Amino acid sequence: MGNSTSSAGGAAPLQQQSSKTPSCKICCACPQERRARDECTLLKNVDECKTEIESFYACLLKEGFSAEEVSALKRNTKTM
């Protein structure tokens, strides 16, 4: 009754994903998505690689990295 810690509704499904503990460091996570992102940005304009870039960040979230960690990685990424 009053001691329940669960909340009603699915307001933040991405927040629930962060409860998973990453099995590796962020630099080693999502190698296939990272490779596709890197190859695309090397061969094409960064603007043409939005799908690959977002797929990589989505994978990091799915692997259990927090939204703050992924946002920090986005901020620290050099733009060309």
mmCIF file of the N, C-alpha and C atoms, coordinates in Angstrom:
data_MODEL
# 
_entry.id   MODEL 
# 
loop_
_atom_site.group_PDB 
_atom_site.id 
_atom_site.type_symbol 
_atom_site.label_atom_id 
_atom_site.label_alt_id 
_atom_site.label_comp_id 
_atom_site.label_asym_id 
_atom_site.label_entity_id 
_atom_site.label_seq_id 
_atom_site.pdbx_PDB_ins_code 
_atom_site.Cartn_x 
_atom_site.Cartn_y 
_atom_site.Cartn_z 
_atom_site.occupancy 
_atom_site.B_iso_or_equiv 
_atom_site.pdbx_formal_charge 
_atom_site.auth_seq_id 
_atom_site.auth_comp_id 
_atom_site.auth_asym_id 
_atom_site.auth_atom_id 
_atom_site.pdbx_PDB_model_num 
ATOM 1   N N  . MET A 1 1  ? 0.638  -0.975 0.000   1.00 0.00 ? 1  MET A N  1 
ATOM 2   C CA . MET A 1 1  ? 0.000  0.000  0.000   1.00 0.00 ? 1  MET A CA 1 
ATOM 3   C C  . MET A 1 1  ? 0.813  1.243  0.000   1.00 0.00 ? 1  MET A C  1 
ATOM 4   N N  . GLY A 1 2  ? 1.092  1.893  1.112   1.00 0.00 ? 2  GLY A N  1 
ATOM 5   C CA . GLY A 1 2  ? 1.823  3.138  1.067   1.00 0.00 ? 2  GLY A CA 1 
ATOM 6   C C  . GLY A 1 2  ? 3.329  2.957  0.924   1.00 0.00 ? 2  GLY A C  1 
ATOM 7   N N  . ASN A 1 3  ? 3.831  1.744  1.083   1.00 0.00 ? 3  ASN A N  1 
ATOM 8   C CA . ASN A 1 3  ? 5.260  1.488  1.021   1.00 0.00 ? 3  ASN A CA 1 
ATOM 9   C C  . ASN A 1 3  ? 5.757  1.069  -0.355  1.00 0.00 ? 3  ASN A C  1 
ATOM 10  N N  . SER A 1 4  ? 4.901  1.064  -1.331  1.00 0.00 ? 4  SER A N  1 
ATOM 11  C CA . SER A 1 4  ? 5.289  0.617  -2.668  1.00 0.00 ? 4  SER A CA 1 
ATOM 12  C C  . SER A 1 4  ? 6.208  1.639  -3.324  1.00 0.00 ? 4  SER A C  1 
ATOM 13  N N  . THR A 1 5  ? 7.301  1.156  -3.939  1.00 0.00 ? 5  THR A N  1 
ATOM 14  C CA . THR A 1 5  ? 8.236  2.055  -4.606  1.00 0.00 ? 5  THR A CA 1 
ATOM 15  C C  . THR A 1 5  ? 8.019  2.102  -6.102  1.00 0.00 ? 5  THR A C  1 
ATOM 16  N N  . SER A 1 6  ? 7.122  1.266  -6.625  1.00 0.00 ? 6  SER A N  1 
ATOM 17  C CA . SER A 1 6  ? 6.874  1.286  -8.067  1.00 0.00 ? 6  SER A CA 1 
ATOM 18  C C  . SER A 1 6  ? 5.945  2.435  -8.398  1.00 0.00 ? 6  SER A C  1 
ATOM 19  N N  . SER A 1 7  ? 6.107  2.969  -9.607  1.00 0.00 ? 7  SER A N  1 
ATOM 20  C CA . SER A 1 7  ? 5.270  4.070  -10.033 1.00 0.00 ? 7  SER A CA 1 
ATOM 21  C C  . SER A 1 7  ? 4.360  3.606  -11.153 1.00 0.00 ? 7  SER A C  1 
ATOM 22  N N  . ALA A 1 8  ? 3.217  4.189  -11.243 1.00 0.00 ? 8  ALA A N  1 
ATOM 23  C CA . ALA A 1 8  ? 2.257  3.828  -12.281 1.00 0.00 ? 8  ALA A CA 1 
ATOM 24  C C  . ALA A 1 8  ? 2.639  4.500  -13.586 1.00 0.00 ? 8  ALA A C  1 
ATOM 25  N N  . GLY A 1 9  ? 2.401  3.811  -14.677 1.00 0.00 ? 9  GLY A N  1 
ATOM 26  C CA . GLY A 1 9  ? 2.663  4.407  -15.990 1.00 0.00 ? 9  GLY A CA 1 
ATOM 27  C C  . GLY A 1 9  ? 4.066  4.120  -16.466 1.00 0.00 ? 9  GLY A C  1 
ATOM 28  N N  . GLY A 1 10 ? 4.285  4.305  -17.764 1.00 0.00 ? 10 GLY A N  1 
ATOM 29  C CA . GLY A 1 10 ? 5.600  4.082  -18.348 1.00 0.00 ? 10 GLY A CA 1 
ATOM 30  C C  . GLY A 1 10 ? 6.175  5.386  -18.830 1.00 0.00 ? 10 GLY A C  1 
ATOM 31  N N  . ALA A 1 11 ? 6.344  6.331  -17.951 1.00 0.00 ? 11 ALA A N  1 
ATOM 32  C CA . ALA A 1 11 ? 6.744  7.676  -18.334 1.00 0.00 ? 11 ALA A CA 1 
ATOM 33  C C  . ALA A 1 11 ? 8.141  7.744  -18.940 1.00 0.00 ? 11 ALA A C  1 
ATOM 34  N N  . ALA A 1 12 ? 9.057  6.890  -18.477 1.00 0.00 ? 12 ALA A N  1 
ATOM 35  C CA . ALA A 1 12 ? 10.432 7.014  -18.953 1.00 0.00 ? 12 ALA A CA 1 
ATOM 36  C C  . ALA A 1 12 ? 11.059 5.641  -19.214 1.00 0.00 ? 12 ALA A C  1 
ATOM 37  N N  . PRO A 1 13 ? 10.766 5.032  -20.357 1.00 0.00 ? 13 PRO A N  1 
ATOM 38  C CA . PRO A 1 13 ? 11.335 3.713  -20.616 1.00 0.00 ? 13 PRO A CA 1 
ATOM 39  C C  . PRO A 1 13 ? 12.850 3.719  -20.736 1.00 0.00 ? 13 PRO A C  1 
ATOM 40  N N  . LEU A 1 14 ? 13.458 4.817  -21.199 1.00 0.00 ? 14 LEU A N  1 
ATOM 41  C CA . LEU A 1 14 ? 14.915 4.869  -21.295 1.00 0.00 ? 14 LEU A CA 1 
ATOM 42  C C  . LEU A 1 14 ? 15.561 4.924  -19.921 1.00 0.00 ? 14 LEU A C  1 
ATOM 43  N N  . GLN A 1 15 ? 14.877 5.509  -18.948 1.00 0.00 ? 15 GLN A N  1 
ATOM 44  C CA . GLN A 1 15 ? 15.414 5.568  -17.599 1.00 0.00 ? 15 GLN A CA 1 
ATOM 45  C C  . GLN A 1 15 ? 15.549 4.173  -17.020 1.00 0.00 ? 15 GLN A C  1 
ATOM 46  N N  . GLN A 1 16 ? 14.619 3.268  -17.345 1.00 0.00 ? 16 GLN A N  1 
ATOM 47  C CA . GLN A 1 16 ? 14.662 1.910  -16.827 1.00 0.00 ? 16 GLN A CA 1 
ATOM 48  C C  . GLN A 1 16 ? 15.832 1.144  -17.409 1.00 0.00 ? 16 GLN A C  1 
ATOM 49  N N  . GLN A 1 17 ? 16.246 1.457  -18.623 1.00 0.00 ? 17 GLN A N  1 
ATOM 50  C CA . GLN A 1 17 ? 17.350 0.752  -19.247 1.00 0.00 ? 17 GLN A CA 1 
ATOM 51  C C  . GLN A 1 17 ? 18.660 1.019  -18.510 1.00 0.00 ? 17 GLN A C  1 
ATOM 52  N N  . SER A 1 18 ? 18.781 2.154  -17.859 1.00 0.00 ? 18 SER A N  1 
ATOM 53  C CA . SER A 1 18 ? 20.021 2.487  -17.185 1.00 0.00 ? 18 SER A CA 1 
ATOM 54  C C  . SER A 1 18 ? 20.240 1.635  -15.935 1.00 0.00 ? 18 SER A C  1 
ATOM 55  N N  . SER A 1 19 ? 19.228 0.863  -15.499 1.00 0.00 ? 19 SER A N  1 
ATOM 56  C CA . SER A 1 19 ? 19.405 -0.001 -14.341 1.00 0.00 ? 19 SER A CA 1 
ATOM 57  C C  . SER A 1 19 ? 20.277 -1.206 -14.662 1.00 0.00 ? 19 SER A C  1 
ATOM 58  N N  . LYS A 1 20 ? 20.472 -1.513 -15.939 1.00 0.00 ? 20 LYS A N  1 
ATOM 59  C CA . LYS A 1 20 ? 21.363 -2.592 -16.357 1.00 0.00 ? 20 LYS A CA 1 
ATOM 60  C C  . LYS A 1 20 ? 22.807 -2.133 -16.176 1.00 0.00 ? 20 LYS A C  1 
ATOM 61  N N  . THR A 1 21 ? 23.638 -2.990 -15.647 1.00 0.00 ? 21 THR A N  1 
ATOM 62  C CA . THR A 1 21 ? 25.044 -2.657 -15.448 1.00 0.00 ? 21 THR A CA 1 
ATOM 63  C C  . THR A 1 21 ? 25.822 -3.005 -16.711 1.00 0.00 ? 21 THR A C  1 
ATOM 64  N N  . PRO A 1 22 ? 26.553 -2.034 -17.264 1.00 0.00 ? 22 PRO A N  1 
ATOM 65  C CA . PRO A 1 22 ? 27.349 -2.321 -18.462 1.00 0.00 ? 22 PRO A CA 1 
ATOM 66  C C  . PRO A 1 22 ? 28.375 -3.426 -18.186 1.00 0.00 ? 22 PRO A C  1 
ATOM 67  N N  . SER A 1 23 ? 28.587 -4.288 -19.177 1.00 0.00 ? 23 SER A N  1 
ATOM 68  C CA . SER A 1 23 ? 29.520 -5.395 -19.002 1.00 0.00 ? 23 SER A CA 1 
ATOM 69  C C  . SER A 1 23 ? 30.945 -5.033 -19.413 1.00 0.00 ? 23 SER A C  1 
ATOM 70  N N  . CYS A 1 24 ? 31.119 -3.806 -19.946 1.00 0.00 ? 24 CYS A N  1 
ATOM 71  C CA . CYS A 1 24 ? 32.451 -3.366 -20.362 1.00 0.00 ? 24 CYS A CA 1 
ATOM 72  C C  . CYS A 1 24 ? 32.528 -1.841 -20.264 1.00 0.00 ? 24 CYS A C  1 
ATOM 73  N N  . LYS A 1 25 ? 33.694 -1.312 -20.537 1.00 0.00 ? 25 LYS A N  1 
ATOM 74  C CA . LYS A 1 25 ? 33.852 0.137  -20.552 1.00 0.00 ? 25 LYS A CA 1 
ATOM 75  C C  . LYS A 1 25 ? 33.180 0.705  -21.791 1.00 0.00 ? 25 LYS A C  1 
ATOM 76  N N  . ILE A 1 26 ? 32.829 1.985  -21.746 1.00 0.00 ? 26 ILE A N  1 
ATOM 77  C CA . ILE A 1 26 ? 32.124 2.620  -22.849 1.00 0.00 ? 26 ILE A CA 1 
ATOM 78  C C  . ILE A 1 26 ? 32.959 2.607  -24.132 1.00 0.00 ? 26 ILE A C  1 
ATOM 79  N N  . CYS A 1 27 ? 34.276 2.604  -23.986 1.00 0.00 ? 27 CYS A N  1 
ATOM 80  C CA . CYS A 1 27 ? 35.144 2.596  -25.170 1.00 0.00 ? 27 CYS A CA 1 
ATOM 81  C C  . CYS A 1 27 ? 35.116 1.266  -25.905 1.00 0.00 ? 27 CYS A C  1 
ATOM 82  N N  . CYS A 1 28 ? 34.656 0.208  -25.244 1.00 0.00 ? 28 CYS A N  1 
ATOM 83  C CA . CYS A 1 28 ? 34.651 -1.124 -25.848 1.00 0.00 ? 28 CYS A CA 1 
ATOM 84  C C  . CYS A 1 28 ? 33.245 -1.603 -26.208 1.00 0.00 ? 28 CYS A C  1 
ATOM 85  N N  . ALA A 1 29 ? 32.246 -0.828 -25.853 1.00 0.00 ? 29 ALA A N  1 
ATOM 86  C CA . ALA A 1 29 ? 30.864 -1.244 -26.072 1.00 0.00 ? 29 ALA A CA 1 
ATOM 87  C C  . ALA A 1 29 ? 30.448 -1.053 -27.529 1.00 0.00 ? 29 ALA A C  1 
ATOM 88  N N  . CYS A 1 30 ? 29.515 -1.860 -27.977 1.00 0.00 ? 30 CYS A N  1 
ATOM 89  C CA . CYS A 1 30 ? 28.881 -1.754 -29.295 1.00 0.00 ? 30 CYS A CA 1 
ATOM 90  C C  . CYS A 1 30 ? 29.890 -1.698 -30.445 1.00 0.00 ? 30 CYS A C  1 
ATOM 91  N N  . PRO A 1 31 ? 30.748 -2.703 -30.572 1.00 0.00 ? 31 PRO A N  1 
ATOM 92  C CA . PRO A 1 31 ? 31.783 -2.645 -31.609 1.00 0.00 ? 31 PRO A CA 1 
ATOM 93  C C  . PRO A 1 31 ? 31.239 -2.607 -33.031 1.00 0.00 ? 31 PRO A C  1 
ATOM 94  N N  . GLN A 1 32 ? 30.145 -3.310 -33.312 1.00 0.00 ? 32 GLN A N  1 
ATOM 95  C CA . GLN A 1 32 ? 29.604 -3.298 -34.673 1.00 0.00 ? 32 GLN A CA 1 
ATOM 96  C C  . GLN A 1 32 ? 29.042 -1.933 -35.035 1.00 0.00 ? 32 GLN A C  1 
ATOM 97  N N  . GLU A 1 33 ? 28.299 -1.335 -34.103 1.00 0.00 ? 33 GLU A N  1 
ATOM 98  C CA . GLU A 1 33 ? 27.725 -0.016 -34.347 1.00 0.00 ? 33 GLU A CA 1 
ATOM 99  C C  . GLU A 1 33 ? 28.824 1.042  -34.437 1.00 0.00 ? 33 GLU A C  1 
ATOM 100 N N  . ARG A 1 34 ? 29.840 0.893  -33.594 1.00 0.00 ? 34 ARG A N  1 
ATOM 101 C CA . ARG A 1 34 ? 30.965 1.836  -33.620 1.00 0.00 ? 34 ARG A CA 1 
ATOM 102 C C  . ARG A 1 34 ? 31.705 1.749  -34.956 1.00 0.00 ? 34 ARG A C  1 
ATOM 103 N N  . ARG A 1 35 ? 31.911 0.525  -35.420 1.00 0.00 ? 35 ARG A N  1 
ATOM 104 C CA . ARG A 1 35 ? 32.609 0.321  -36.690 1.00 0.00 ? 35 ARG A CA 1 
ATOM 105 C C  . ARG A 1 35 ? 31.823 0.935  -37.851 1.00 0.00 ? 35 ARG A C  1 
ATOM 106 N N  . ALA A 1 36 ? 30.504 0.728  -37.860 1.00 0.00 ? 36 ALA A N  1 
ATOM 107 C CA . ALA A 1 36 ? 29.664 1.291  -38.923 1.00 0.00 ? 36 ALA A CA 1 
ATOM 108 C C  . ALA A 1 36 ? 29.696 2.816  -38.871 1.00 0.00 ? 36 ALA A C  1 
ATOM 109 N N  . ARG A 1 37 ? 29.644 3.377  -37.661 1.00 0.00 ? 37 ARG A N  1 
ATOM 110 C CA . ARG A 1 37 ? 29.708 4.831  -37.496 1.00 0.00 ? 37 ARG A CA 1 
ATOM 111 C C  . ARG A 1 37 ? 31.044 5.377  -37.982 1.00 0.00 ? 37 ARG A C  1 
ATOM 112 N N  . ASP A 1 38 ? 32.128 4.742  -37.559 1.00 0.00 ? 38 ASP A N  1 
ATOM 113 C CA . ASP A 1 38 ? 33.466 5.208  -37.933 1.00 0.00 ? 38 ASP A CA 1 
ATOM 114 C C  . ASP A 1 38 ? 33.704 5.115  -39.433 1.00 0.00 ? 38 ASP A C  1 
ATOM 115 N N  . GLU A 1 39 ? 33.313 3.995  -40.015 1.00 0.00 ? 39 GLU A N  1 
ATOM 116 C CA . GLU A 1 39 ? 33.499 3.816  -41.454 1.00 0.00 ? 39 GLU A CA 1 
ATOM 117 C C  . GLU A 1 39 ? 32.703 4.856  -42.231 1.00 0.00 ? 39 GLU A C  1 
ATOM 118 N N  . CYS A 1 40 ? 31.480 5.103  -41.814 1.00 0.00 ? 40 CYS A N  1 
ATOM 119 C CA . CYS A 1 40 ? 30.646 6.087  -42.501 1.00 0.00 ? 40 CYS A CA 1 
ATOM 120 C C  . CYS A 1 40 ? 31.252 7.479  -42.411 1.00 0.00 ? 40 CYS A C  1 
ATOM 121 N N  . THR A 1 41 ? 31.695 7.869  -41.213 1.00 0.00 ? 41 THR A N  1 
ATOM 122 C CA . THR A 1 41 ? 32.235 9.221  -41.058 1.00 0.00 ? 41 THR A CA 1 
ATOM 123 C C  . THR A 1 41 ? 33.569 9.402  -41.767 1.00 0.00 ? 41 THR A C  1 
ATOM 124 N N  . LEU A 1 42 ? 34.300 8.307  -41.978 1.00 0.00 ? 42 LEU A N  1 
ATOM 125 C CA . LEU A 1 42 ? 35.552 8.411  -42.725 1.00 0.00 ? 42 LEU A CA 1 
ATOM 126 C C  . LEU A 1 42 ? 35.313 8.546  -44.227 1.00 0.00 ? 42 LEU A C  1 
ATOM 127 N N  . LEU A 1 43 ? 34.300 7.868  -44.716 1.00 0.00 ? 43 LEU A N  1 
ATOM 128 C CA . LEU A 1 43 ? 34.055 7.829  -46.151 1.00 0.00 ? 43 LEU A CA 1 
ATOM 129 C C  . LEU A 1 43 ? 33.069 8.885  -46.640 1.00 0.00 ? 43 LEU A C  1 
ATOM 130 N N  . LYS A 1 44 ? 32.261 9.413  -45.732 1.00 0.00 ? 44 LYS A N  1 
ATOM 131 C CA . LYS A 1 44 ? 31.221 10.371 -46.109 1.00 0.00 ? 44 LYS A CA 1 
ATOM 132 C C  . LYS A 1 44 ? 31.277 11.582 -45.195 1.00 0.00 ? 44 LYS A C  1 
ATOM 133 N N  . ASN A 1 45 ? 30.433 12.531 -45.503 1.00 0.00 ? 45 ASN A N  1 
ATOM 134 C CA . ASN A 1 45 ? 30.244 13.697 -44.659 1.00 0.00 ? 45 ASN A CA 1 
ATOM 135 C C  . ASN A 1 45 ? 29.503 13.264 -43.392 1.00 0.00 ? 45 ASN A C  1 
ATOM 136 N N  . VAL A 1 46 ? 29.834 13.821 -42.249 1.00 0.00 ? 46 VAL A N  1 
ATOM 137 C CA . VAL A 1 46 ? 29.199 13.474 -40.986 1.00 0.00 ? 46 VAL A CA 1 
ATOM 138 C C  . VAL A 1 46 ? 27.685 13.635 -41.067 1.00 0.00 ? 46 VAL A C  1 
ATOM 139 N N  . ASP A 1 47 ? 27.222 14.640 -41.797 1.00 0.00 ? 47 ASP A N  1 
ATOM 140 C CA . ASP A 1 47 ? 25.784 14.866 -41.922 1.00 0.00 ? 47 ASP A CA 1 
ATOM 141 C C  . ASP A 1 47 ? 25.078 13.697 -42.598 1.00 0.00 ? 47 ASP A C  1 
ATOM 142 N N  . GLU A 1 48 ? 25.785 12.913 -43.381 1.00 0.00 ? 48 GLU A N  1 
ATOM 143 C CA . GLU A 1 48 ? 25.205 11.763 -44.069 1.00 0.00 ? 48 GLU A CA 1 
ATOM 144 C C  . GLU A 1 48 ? 25.194 10.516 -43.184 1.00 0.00 ? 48 GLU A C  1 
ATOM 145 N N  . CYS A 1 49 ? 25.743 10.618 -41.988 1.00 0.00 ? 49 CYS A N  1 
ATOM 146 C CA . CYS A 1 49 ? 25.892 9.451  -41.115 1.00 0.00 ? 49 CYS A CA 1 
ATOM 147 C C  . CYS A 1 49 ? 25.036 9.540  -39.856 1.00 0.00 ? 49 CYS A C  1 
ATOM 148 N N  . LYS A 1 50 ? 24.013 10.347 -39.878 1.00 0.00 ? 50 LYS A N  1 
ATOM 149 C CA . LYS A 1 50 ? 23.168 10.522 -38.691 1.00 0.00 ? 50 LYS A CA 1 
ATOM 150 C C  . LYS A 1 50 ? 22.598 9.192  -38.197 1.00 0.00 ? 50 LYS A C  1 
ATOM 151 N N  . THR A 1 51 ? 22.169 8.335  -39.118 1.00 0.00 ? 51 THR A N  1 
ATOM 152 C CA . THR A 1 51 ? 21.583 7.053  -38.737 1.00 0.00 ? 51 THR A CA 1 
ATOM 153 C C  . THR A 1 51 ? 22.588 6.189  -37.995 1.00 0.00 ? 51 THR A C  1 
ATOM 154 N N  . GLU A 1 52 ? 23.794 6.087  -38.514 1.00 0.00 ? 52 GLU A N  1 
ATOM 155 C CA . GLU A 1 52 ? 24.832 5.271  -37.886 1.00 0.00 ? 52 GLU A CA 1 
ATOM 156 C C  . GLU A 1 52 ? 25.234 5.830  -36.524 1.00 0.00 ? 52 GLU A C  1 
ATOM 157 N N  . ILE A 1 53 ? 25.325 7.145  -36.436 1.00 0.00 ? 53 ILE A N  1 
ATOM 158 C CA . ILE A 1 53 ? 25.711 7.796  -35.186 1.00 0.00 ? 53 ILE A CA 1 
ATOM 159 C C  . ILE A 1 53 ? 24.645 7.568  -34.115 1.00 0.00 ? 53 ILE A C  1 
ATOM 160 N N  . GLU A 1 54 ? 23.390 7.773  -34.480 1.00 0.00 ? 54 GLU A N  1 
ATOM 161 C CA . GLU A 1 54 ? 22.304 7.587  -33.515 1.00 0.00 ? 54 GLU A CA 1 
ATOM 162 C C  . GLU A 1 54 ? 22.144 6.117  -33.135 1.00 0.00 ? 54 GLU A C  1 
ATOM 163 N N  . SER A 1 55 ? 22.402 5.205  -34.064 1.00 0.00 ? 55 SER A N  1 
ATOM 164 C CA . SER A 1 55 ? 22.342 3.776  -33.746 1.00 0.00 ? 55 SER A CA 1 
ATOM 165 C C  . SER A 1 55 ? 23.398 3.415  -32.705 1.00 0.00 ? 55 SER A C  1 
ATOM 166 N N  . PHE A 1 56 ? 24.566 4.009  -32.820 1.00 0.00 ? 56 PHE A N  1 
ATOM 167 C CA . PHE A 1 56 ? 25.637 3.767  -31.855 1.00 0.00 ? 56 PHE A CA 1 
ATOM 168 C C  . PHE A 1 56 ? 25.235 4.260  -30.463 1.00 0.00 ? 56 PHE A C  1 
ATOM 169 N N  . TYR A 1 57 ? 24.703 5.482  -30.380 1.00 0.00 ? 57 TYR A N  1 
ATOM 170 C CA . TYR A 1 57 ? 24.288 6.009  -29.080 1.00 0.00 ? 57 TYR A CA 1 
ATOM 171 C C  . TYR A 1 57 ? 23.128 5.214  -28.490 1.00 0.00 ? 57 TYR A C  1 
ATOM 172 N N  . ALA A 1 58 ? 22.200 4.771  -29.330 1.00 0.00 ? 58 ALA A N  1 
ATOM 173 C CA . ALA A 1 58 ? 21.085 3.950  -28.855 1.00 0.00 ? 58 ALA A CA 1 
ATOM 174 C C  . ALA A 1 58 ? 21.593 2.620  -28.305 1.00 0.00 ? 58 ALA A C  1 
ATOM 175 N N  . CYS A 1 59 ? 22.593 2.051  -28.949 1.00 0.00 ? 59 CYS A N  1 
ATOM 176 C CA . CYS A 1 59 ? 23.191 0.807  -28.482 1.00 0.00 ? 59 CYS A CA 1 
ATOM 177 C C  . CYS A 1 59 ? 23.829 1.000  -27.104 1.00 0.00 ? 59 CYS A C  1 
ATOM 178 N N  . LEU A 1 60 ? 24.518 2.110  -26.924 1.00 0.00 ? 60 LEU A N  1 
ATOM 179 C CA . LEU A 1 60 ? 25.143 2.372  -25.621 1.00 0.00 ? 60 LEU A CA 1 
ATOM 180 C C  . LEU A 1 60 ? 24.089 2.426  -24.519 1.00 0.00 ? 60 LEU A C  1 
ATOM 181 N N  . LEU A 1 61 ? 22.969 3.070  -24.798 1.00 0.00 ? 61 LEU A N  1 
ATOM 182 C CA . LEU A 1 61 ? 21.890 3.131  -23.819 1.00 0.00 ? 61 LEU A CA 1 
ATOM 183 C C  . LEU A 1 61 ? 21.338 1.736  -23.542 1.00 0.00 ? 61 LEU A C  1 
ATOM 184 N N  . LYS A 1 62 ? 21.177 0.945  -24.596 1.00 0.00 ? 62 LYS A N  1 
ATOM 185 C CA . LYS A 1 62 ? 20.656 -0.411 -24.451 1.00 0.00 ? 62 LYS A CA 1 
ATOM 186 C C  . LYS A 1 62 ? 21.614 -1.288 -23.649 1.00 0.00 ? 62 LYS A C  1 
ATOM 187 N N  . GLU A 1 63 ? 22.900 -1.036 -23.765 1.00 0.00 ? 63 GLU A N  1 
ATOM 188 C CA . GLU A 1 63 ? 23.905 -1.803 -23.038 1.00 0.00 ? 63 GLU A CA 1 
ATOM 189 C C  . GLU A 1 63 ? 23.989 -1.430 -21.561 1.00 0.00 ? 63 GLU A C  1 
ATOM 190 N N  . GLY A 1 64 ? 23.285 -0.384 -21.159 1.00 0.00 ? 64 GLY A N  1 
ATOM 191 C CA . GLY A 1 64 ? 23.225 -0.046 -19.749 1.00 0.00 ? 64 GLY A CA 1 
ATOM 192 C C  . GLY A 1 64 ? 23.972 1.210  -19.342 1.00 0.00 ? 64 GLY A C  1 
ATOM 193 N N  . PHE A 1 65 ? 24.550 1.916  -20.294 1.00 0.00 ? 65 PHE A N  1 
ATOM 194 C CA . PHE A 1 65 ? 25.212 3.177  -19.959 1.00 0.00 ? 65 PHE A CA 1 
ATOM 195 C C  . PHE A 1 65 ? 24.156 4.237  -19.720 1.00 0.00 ? 65 PHE A C  1 
ATOM 196 N N  . SER A 1 66 ? 24.400 5.122  -18.779 1.00 0.00 ? 66 SER A N  1 
ATOM 197 C CA . SER A 1 66 ? 23.417 6.134  -18.426 1.00 0.00 ? 66 SER A CA 1 
ATOM 198 C C  . SER A 1 66 ? 23.314 7.198  -19.514 1.00 0.00 ? 66 SER A C  1 
ATOM 199 N N  . ALA A 1 67 ? 22.185 7.869  -19.528 1.00 0.00 ? 67 ALA A N  1 
ATOM 200 C CA . ALA A 1 67 ? 21.974 8.955  -20.490 1.00 0.00 ? 67 ALA A CA 1 
ATOM 201 C C  . ALA A 1 67 ? 23.019 10.043 -20.291 1.00 0.00 ? 67 ALA A C  1 
ATOM 202 N N  . GLU A 1 68 ? 23.473 10.248 -19.043 1.00 0.00 ? 68 GLU A N  1 
ATOM 203 C CA . GLU A 1 68 ? 24.496 11.251 -18.761 1.00 0.00 ? 68 GLU A CA 1 
ATOM 204 C C  . GLU A 1 68 ? 25.829 10.865 -19.399 1.00 0.00 ? 68 GLU A C  1 
ATOM 205 N N  . GLU A 1 69 ? 26.183 9.583  -19.316 1.00 0.00 ? 69 GLU A N  1 
ATOM 206 C CA . GLU A 1 69 ? 27.442 9.120  -19.919 1.00 0.00 ? 69 GLU A CA 1 
ATOM 207 C C  . GLU A 1 69 ? 27.399 9.263  -21.441 1.00 0.00 ? 69 GLU A C  1 
ATOM 208 N N  . VAL A 1 70 ? 26.269 8.916  -22.037 1.00 0.00 ? 70 VAL A N  1 
ATOM 209 C CA . VAL A 1 70 ? 26.133 9.011  -23.488 1.00 0.00 ? 70 VAL A CA 1 
ATOM 210 C C  . VAL A 1 70 ? 26.135 10.479 -23.918 1.00 0.00 ? 70 VAL A C  1 
ATOM 211 N N  . SER A 1 71 ? 25.467 11.335 -23.160 1.00 0.00 ? 71 SER A N  1 
ATOM 212 C CA . SER A 1 71 ? 25.470 12.769 -23.475 1.00 0.00 ? 71 SER A CA 1 
ATOM 213 C C  . SER A 1 71 ? 26.877 13.352 -23.370 1.00 0.00 ? 71 SER A C  1 
ATOM 214 N N  . ALA A 1 72 ? 27.633 12.914 -22.373 1.00 0.00 ? 72 ALA A N  1 
ATOM 215 C CA . ALA A 1 72 ? 29.010 13.394 -22.232 1.00 0.00 ? 72 ALA A CA 1 
ATOM 216 C C  . ALA A 1 72 ? 29.846 12.959 -23.430 1.00 0.00 ? 72 ALA A C  1 
ATOM 217 N N  . LEU A 1 73 ? 29.633 11.745 -23.902 1.00 0.00 ? 73 LEU A N  1 
ATOM 218 C CA . LEU A 1 73 ? 30.354 11.269 -25.078 1.00 0.00 ? 73 LEU A CA 1 
ATOM 219 C C  . LEU A 1 73 ? 29.982 12.097 -26.306 1.00 0.00 ? 73 LEU A C  1 
ATOM 220 N N  . LYS A 1 74 ? 28.706 12.424 -26.436 1.00 0.00 ? 74 LYS A N  1 
ATOM 221 C CA . LYS A 1 74 ? 28.266 13.257 -27.564 1.00 0.00 ? 74 LYS A CA 1 
ATOM 222 C C  . LYS A 1 74 ? 28.923 14.630 -27.509 1.00 0.00 ? 74 LYS A C  1 
ATOM 223 N N  . ARG A 1 75 ? 28.969 15.223 -26.319 1.00 0.00 ? 75 ARG A N  1 
ATOM 224 C CA . ARG A 1 75 ? 29.560 16.562 -26.165 1.00 0.00 ? 75 ARG A CA 1 
ATOM 225 C C  . ARG A 1 75 ? 31.050 16.556 -26.476 1.00 0.00 ? 75 ARG A C  1 
ATOM 226 N N  . ASN A 1 76 ? 31.732 15.465 -26.119 1.00 0.00 ? 76 ASN A N  1 
ATOM 227 C CA . ASN A 1 76 ? 33.175 15.391 -26.303 1.00 0.00 ? 76 ASN A CA 1 
ATOM 228 C C  . ASN A 1 76 ? 33.601 14.943 -27.693 1.00 0.00 ? 76 ASN A C  1 
ATOM 229 N N  . THR A 1 77 ? 32.644 14.559 -28.516 1.00 0.00 ? 77 THR A N  1 
ATOM 230 C CA . THR A 1 77 ? 32.958 14.119 -29.868 1.00 0.00 ? 77 THR A CA 1 
ATOM 231 C C  . THR A 1 77 ? 33.255 15.327 -30.739 1.00 0.00 ? 77 THR A C  1 
ATOM 232 N N  . LYS A 1 78 ? 34.356 15.261 -31.460 1.00 0.00 ? 78 LYS A N  1 
ATOM 233 C CA . LYS A 1 78 ? 34.731 16.360 -32.343 1.00 0.00 ? 78 LYS A CA 1 
ATOM 234 C C  . LYS A 1 78 ? 33.826 16.362 -33.562 1.00 0.00 ? 78 LYS A C  1 
ATOM 235 N N  . THR A 1 79 ? 33.435 17.552 -33.982 1.00 0.00 ? 79 THR A N  1 
ATOM 236 C CA . THR A 1 79 ? 32.665 17.672 -35.210 1.00 0.00 ? 79 THR A CA 1 
ATOM 237 C C  . THR A 1 79 ? 33.612 18.067 -36.332 1.00 0.00 ? 79 THR A C  1 
ATOM 238 N N  . MET A 1 80 ? 33.358 17.547 -37.500 1.00 0.00 ? 80 MET A N  1 
ATOM 239 C CA . MET A 1 80 ? 34.245 17.826 -38.629 1.00 0.00 ? 80 MET A CA 1 
ATOM 240 C C  . MET A 1 80 ? 33.660 18.887 -39.522 1.00 0.00 ? 80 MET A C  1 
# 
